[in-house]
């Protein structure tokens, strides 16, 4: 039996951590759909045409070590506005969402475009400054030396692109439960998400 959980939200809001925890708690498979676009973006930075990269994307491409870099994040946002690229990656996400045993997908348009019929929808968010602080700390921890103001500018630029793009903009689905992690510890955010999913499963 399939059961789909769609978790959307902007960069560094905590949706990835929450999604993995929810998937582990309920024994479901997890897909960070942003990695699909990051993998295409990484290839674009190497000179590969984005559409060709999407058409030839392999599961192992999602394991590349450089997919979390700021440059790849920006490239991912750029390729995500290309309708043809989104169409190529749509089938992969649809198939994953319907797998037996349940699936958790996180991204920016899962509840609105990819899986509008998902049994549970969450929208995880936080104010830009908080998200930039988290991402800045993450980058420094990984050895990337970068100024906080640069990270904040990148976060805000990506928010603008993701929410204003004509193709599948980042917005909360009308039936999504919003979890704001600006002042919420991650364990409490995870507990809130699990509670929502439990209600969805029992309904």
FIVO-529913 format. One record per residue (C-alpha): y, x, z; residue number from 1. Coordinates in steps of 0.2 Angstrom, whole numbers. Layout:
<atoms>
@y=Y | x=X | z=Z | num=NUM
...
</atoms>
This chain:
<atoms>
@y=0 | x=0 | z=0 | num=1
@y=17 | x=7 | z=-4 | num=2
@y=32 | x=6 | z=7 | num=3
@y=49 | x=13 | z=2 | num=4
@y=63 | x=20 | z=13 | num=5
@y=79 | x=24 | z=4 | num=6
@y=91 | x=35 | z=13 | num=7
@y=108 | x=39 | z=5 | num=8
@y=124 | x=48 | z=11 | num=9
@y=136 | x=62 | z=7 | num=10
@y=132 | x=81 | z=9 | num=11
@y=128 | x=88 | z=26 | num=12
@y=128 | x=71 | z=35 | num=13
@y=111 | x=74 | z=41 | num=14
@y=101 | x=63 | z=29 | num=15
@y=89 | x=77 | z=25 | num=16
@y=84 | x=80 | z=43 | num=17
@y=83 | x=62 | z=47 | num=18
@y=73 | x=59 | z=31 | num=19
@y=60 | x=72 | z=35 | num=20
@y=59 | x=66 | z=53 | num=21
@y=56 | x=48 | z=48 | num=22
@y=43 | x=53 | z=35 | num=23
@y=34 | x=64 | z=48 | num=24
@y=34 | x=50 | z=61 | num=25
@y=27 | x=37 | z=50 | num=26
@y=15 | x=49 | z=40 | num=27
@y=24 | x=46 | z=23 | num=28
@y=28 | x=58 | z=9 | num=29
@y=46 | x=64 | z=8 | num=30
@y=57 | x=68 | z=-7 | num=31
@y=74 | x=76 | z=-7 | num=32
@y=80 | x=69 | z=-23 | num=33
@y=95 | x=81 | z=-23 | num=34
@y=83 | x=95 | z=-26 | num=35
@y=80 | x=88 | z=-43 | num=36
@y=98 | x=89 | z=-48 | num=37
@y=100 | x=106 | z=-39 | num=38
@y=85 | x=113 | z=-49 | num=39
@y=93 | x=107 | z=-65 | num=40
@y=110 | x=114 | z=-59 | num=41
@y=103 | x=131 | z=-55 | num=42
@y=95 | x=132 | z=-73 | num=43
@y=112 | x=127 | z=-80 | num=44
@y=120 | x=141 | z=-71 | num=45
@y=107 | x=152 | z=-80 | num=46
@y=113 | x=145 | z=-97 | num=47
@y=100 | x=132 | z=-100 | num=48
@y=106 | x=115 | z=-107 | num=49
@y=106 | x=102 | z=-92 | num=50
@y=96 | x=89 | z=-102 | num=51
@y=83 | x=102 | z=-108 | num=52
@y=81 | x=108 | z=-90 | num=53
@y=79 | x=90 | z=-84 | num=54
@y=66 | x=87 | z=-97 | num=55
@y=56 | x=102 | z=-93 | num=56
@y=58 | x=101 | z=-74 | num=57
@y=42 | x=106 | z=-65 | num=58
@y=37 | x=103 | z=-46 | num=59
@y=38 | x=121 | z=-42 | num=60
@y=56 | x=122 | z=-48 | num=61
@y=60 | x=112 | z=-32 | num=62
@y=54 | x=127 | z=-22 | num=63
@y=67 | x=140 | z=-29 | num=64
@y=75 | x=150 | z=-15 | num=65
@y=93 | x=148 | z=-22 | num=66
@y=94 | x=129 | z=-22 | num=67
@y=104 | x=128 | z=-6 | num=68
@y=119 | x=140 | z=-12 | num=69
@y=136 | x=133 | z=-13 | num=70
@y=136 | x=137 | z=-32 | num=71
@y=121 | x=127 | z=-35 | num=72
@y=127 | x=113 | z=-25 | num=73
@y=142 | x=111 | z=-36 | num=74
@y=132 | x=113 | z=-52 | num=75
@y=121 | x=99 | z=-46 | num=76
@y=135 | x=88 | z=-43 | num=77
@y=141 | x=92 | z=-61 | num=78
@y=124 | x=88 | z=-69 | num=79
@y=122 | x=72 | z=-59 | num=80
@y=136 | x=64 | z=-69 | num=81
@y=127 | x=66 | z=-85 | num=82
@y=119 | x=49 | z=-89 | num=83
@y=105 | x=57 | z=-100 | num=84
@y=100 | x=69 | z=-86 | num=85
@y=99 | x=55 | z=-73 | num=86
@y=88 | x=45 | z=-85 | num=87
@y=76 | x=59 | z=-87 | num=88
@y=74 | x=61 | z=-68 | num=89
@y=73 | x=42 | z=-65 | num=90
@y=54 | x=41 | z=-69 | num=91
@y=49 | x=55 | z=-57 | num=92
@y=58 | x=46 | z=-43 | num=93
@y=51 | x=29 | z=-47 | num=94
@y=33 | x=36 | z=-47 | num=95
@y=36 | x=45 | z=-31 | num=96
@y=43 | x=29 | z=-22 | num=97
@y=28 | x=19 | z=-26 | num=98
@y=15 | x=31 | z=-20 | num=99
@y=1 | x=24 | z=-8 | num=100
@y=5 | x=27 | z=10 | num=101
@y=24 | x=25 | z=9 | num=102
@y=38 | x=36 | z=4 | num=103
@y=55 | x=42 | z=10 | num=104
@y=68 | x=47 | z=-3 | num=105
@y=85 | x=53 | z=1 | num=106
@y=99 | x=56 | z=-10 | num=107
@y=115 | x=47 | z=-15 | num=108
@y=110 | x=32 | z=-26 | num=109
@y=92 | x=28 | z=-20 | num=110
@y=96 | x=11 | z=-12 | num=111
@y=108 | x=6 | z=-25 | num=112
@y=100 | x=12 | z=-42 | num=113
@y=83 | x=21 | z=-40 | num=114
@y=75 | x=10 | z=-27 | num=115
@y=85 | x=-6 | z=-25 | num=116
@y=70 | x=-15 | z=-19 | num=117
@y=66 | x=-3 | z=-5 | num=118
@y=60 | x=-11 | z=10 | num=119
@y=72 | x=-1 | z=21 | num=120
@y=89 | x=6 | z=16 | num=121
@y=99 | x=18 | z=27 | num=122
@y=116 | x=26 | z=23 | num=123
@y=119 | x=41 | z=34 | num=124
@y=137 | x=47 | z=34 | num=125
@y=150 | x=58 | z=44 | num=126
@y=168 | x=63 | z=42 | num=127
@y=171 | x=77 | z=30 | num=128
@y=177 | x=89 | z=43 | num=129
@y=161 | x=87 | z=53 | num=130
@y=150 | x=89 | z=38 | num=131
@y=160 | x=104 | z=32 | num=132
@y=158 | x=112 | z=49 | num=133
@y=139 | x=110 | z=49 | num=134
@y=138 | x=116 | z=31 | num=135
@y=149 | x=131 | z=36 | num=136
@y=137 | x=135 | z=51 | num=137
@y=122 | x=134 | z=40 | num=138
@y=129 | x=145 | z=26 | num=139
@y=134 | x=158 | z=39 | num=140
@y=117 | x=157 | z=47 | num=141
@y=109 | x=161 | z=30 | num=142
@y=120 | x=176 | z=28 | num=143
@y=133 | x=168 | z=16 | num=144
@y=150 | x=174 | z=21 | num=145
@y=162 | x=160 | z=17 | num=146
@y=179 | x=153 | z=24 | num=147
@y=178 | x=136 | z=32 | num=148
@y=193 | x=129 | z=22 | num=149
@y=183 | x=134 | z=6 | num=150
@y=168 | x=124 | z=12 | num=151
@y=179 | x=109 | z=17 | num=152
@y=187 | x=109 | z=0 | num=153
@y=170 | x=110 | z=-8 | num=154
@y=163 | x=95 | z=2 | num=155
@y=178 | x=85 | z=-2 | num=156
@y=177 | x=89 | z=-20 | num=157
@y=159 | x=84 | z=-21 | num=158
@y=162 | x=68 | z=-11 | num=159
@y=175 | x=63 | z=-24 | num=160
@y=164 | x=67 | z=-39 | num=161
@y=149 | x=58 | z=-31 | num=162
@y=158 | x=42 | z=-26 | num=163
@y=170 | x=41 | z=-42 | num=164
@y=157 | x=45 | z=-55 | num=165
@y=154 | x=31 | z=-68 | num=166
@y=135 | x=33 | z=-68 | num=167
@y=127 | x=28 | z=-51 | num=168
@y=141 | x=32 | z=-39 | num=169
@y=137 | x=36 | z=-21 | num=170
@y=140 | x=20 | z=-11 | num=171
@y=131 | x=11 | z=3 | num=172
@y=120 | x=-3 | z=-3 | num=173
@y=126 | x=-20 | z=3 | num=174
@y=110 | x=-22 | z=14 | num=175
@y=109 | x=-4 | z=20 | num=176
@y=111 | x=0 | z=39 | num=177
@y=124 | x=13 | z=41 | num=178
@y=122 | x=28 | z=53 | num=179
@y=137 | x=38 | z=57 | num=180
@y=132 | x=55 | z=64 | num=181
@y=150 | x=61 | z=67 | num=182
@y=148 | x=60 | z=85 | num=183
@y=129 | x=57 | z=86 | num=184
@y=117 | x=70 | z=91 | num=185
@y=103 | x=72 | z=78 | num=186
@y=89 | x=66 | z=90 | num=187
@y=98 | x=50 | z=93 | num=188
@y=102 | x=48 | z=75 | num=189
@y=83 | x=51 | z=71 | num=190
@y=79 | x=38 | z=84 | num=191
@y=91 | x=25 | z=77 | num=192
@y=83 | x=28 | z=60 | num=193
@y=65 | x=26 | z=66 | num=194
@y=70 | x=10 | z=75 | num=195
@y=77 | x=2 | z=59 | num=196
@y=61 | x=7 | z=50 | num=197
@y=50 | x=-1 | z=63 | num=198
@y=60 | x=-17 | z=61 | num=199
@y=57 | x=-16 | z=42 | num=200
@y=39 | x=-13 | z=44 | num=201
@y=36 | x=-27 | z=56 | num=202
@y=47 | x=-40 | z=46 | num=203
</atoms>
